[in-house]
Amino acid sequence: MLPALRVGGVHAARVMTLMADGRIRLLLGDALITARAEAQVREGESLTVEVLRLRPEVMLRVRGRSHSQVANS
């Protein structure tokens, strides 16, 4: 179920897809959302995000990142 998004809301998310137009697809709860982020992110990364705006599209600020990712070799 999609968490209720509101400006200022903070959510745990996982980056599922980086889209060609610069947007990202994130898993929030058990729902996928499409948004833009102020910072670069990587596919598979776990984030804590803050909602900056909802319209005309969802814009997120990365507030925290998981450090448990396996580094690319």
C-alpha positions as a Markdown table, in Angstrom:
| # | Residue | x | y | z |
|---|---|---|---|---|
| 1 | Met | 0.0 | 0.0 | 0.0 |
| 2 | Leu | 1.3 | 3.5 | -0.9 |
| 3 | Pro | 2.1 | 5.6 | 2.1 |
| 4 | Ala | 0.3 | 8.9 | 2.3 |
| 5 | Leu | 2.7 | 11.3 | 0.7 |
| 6 | Arg | 2.7 | 14.9 | 2.0 |
| 7 | Val | 5.2 | 17.7 | 1.7 |
| 8 | Gly | 7.7 | 17.3 | 4.6 |
| 9 | Gly | 6.9 | 13.6 | 5.0 |
| 10 | Val | 9.9 | 11.3 | 5.5 |
| 11 | His | 9.9 | 7.7 | 4.1 |
| 12 | Ala | 12.2 | 4.7 | 3.7 |
| 13 | Ala | 12.6 | 3.9 | 0.0 |
| 14 | Arg | 14.5 | 1.6 | -2.3 |
| 15 | Val | 15.7 | 2.8 | -5.8 |
| 16 | Met | 14.3 | 0.3 | -8.3 |
| 17 | Thr | 15.1 | 2.0 | -11.7 |
| 18 | Leu | 16.9 | 5.0 | -13.0 |
| 19 | Met | 14.9 | 6.3 | -16.0 |
| 20 | Ala | 16.4 | 7.9 | -19.1 |
| 21 | Asp | 14.7 | 11.3 | -18.4 |
| 22 | Gly | 16.3 | 11.6 | -15.0 |
| 23 | Arg | 13.4 | 10.4 | -12.9 |
| 24 | Ile | 13.7 | 7.4 | -10.6 |
| 25 | Arg | 11.3 | 4.6 | -9.7 |
| 26 | Leu | 11.2 | 3.9 | -6.0 |
| 27 | Leu | 9.6 | 1.3 | -3.8 |
| 28 | Leu | 7.8 | 2.9 | -0.9 |
| 29 | Gly | 6.1 | 0.3 | 1.2 |
| 30 | Asp | 4.8 | -2.2 | -1.4 |
| 31 | Ala | 4.1 | 0.5 | -4.0 |
| 32 | Leu | 6.2 | 1.9 | -6.9 |
| 33 | Ile | 6.3 | 5.6 | -7.4 |
| 34 | Thr | 8.1 | 7.8 | -10.0 |
| 35 | Ala | 9.8 | 10.9 | -8.7 |
| 36 | Arg | 12.8 | 13.2 | -9.1 |
| 37 | Ala | 15.6 | 13.4 | -6.5 |
| 38 | Glu | 17.8 | 16.4 | -5.8 |
| 39 | Ala | 20.9 | 14.1 | -5.5 |
| 40 | Gln | 22.2 | 11.3 | -7.6 |
| 41 | Val | 21.2 | 7.8 | -6.5 |
| 42 | Arg | 22.0 | 4.3 | -7.6 |
| 43 | Glu | 19.7 | 1.4 | -8.5 |
| 44 | Gly | 19.3 | -0.9 | -5.5 |
| 45 | Glu | 20.2 | 1.8 | -3.0 |
| 46 | Ser | 18.1 | 2.1 | 0.2 |
| 47 | Leu | 17.3 | 5.7 | 1.1 |
| 48 | Thr | 15.5 | 7.9 | 3.6 |
| 49 | Val | 13.8 | 10.6 | 1.6 |
| 50 | Glu | 11.8 | 13.7 | 2.4 |
| 51 | Val | 9.0 | 14.9 | 0.1 |
| 52 | Leu | 9.7 | 18.4 | -1.2 |
| 53 | Arg | 6.7 | 18.7 | -3.5 |
| 54 | Leu | 4.0 | 16.6 | -5.0 |
| 55 | Arg | 3.0 | 18.7 | -8.1 |
| 56 | Pro | 3.6 | 18.8 | -11.0 |
| 57 | Glu | 5.7 | 15.8 | -10.1 |
| 58 | Val | 7.0 | 14.2 | -6.9 |
| 59 | Met | 10.4 | 15.8 | -5.9 |
| 60 | Leu | 12.4 | 14.2 | -3.1 |
| 61 | Arg | 15.5 | 15.1 | -1.0 |
| 62 | Val | 17.8 | 12.3 | 0.1 |
| 63 | Arg | 18.2 | 12.5 | 3.9 |
| 64 | Gly | 20.0 | 9.3 | 4.4 |
| 65 | Arg | 21.5 | 6.3 | 2.6 |
| 66 | Ser | 22.2 | 2.7 | 3.5 |
| 67 | His | 25.8 | 1.9 | 3.6 |
| 68 | Ser | 25.3 | -1.9 | 3.2 |
| 69 | Gln | 25.6 | -1.9 | -0.6 |
| 70 | Val | 28.2 | -4.1 | -2.2 |
| 71 | Ala | 30.8 | -2.0 | -4.0 |
| 72 | Asn | 31.3 | -2.5 | -7.8 |
| 73 | Ser | 34.5 | -4.2 | -8.6 |
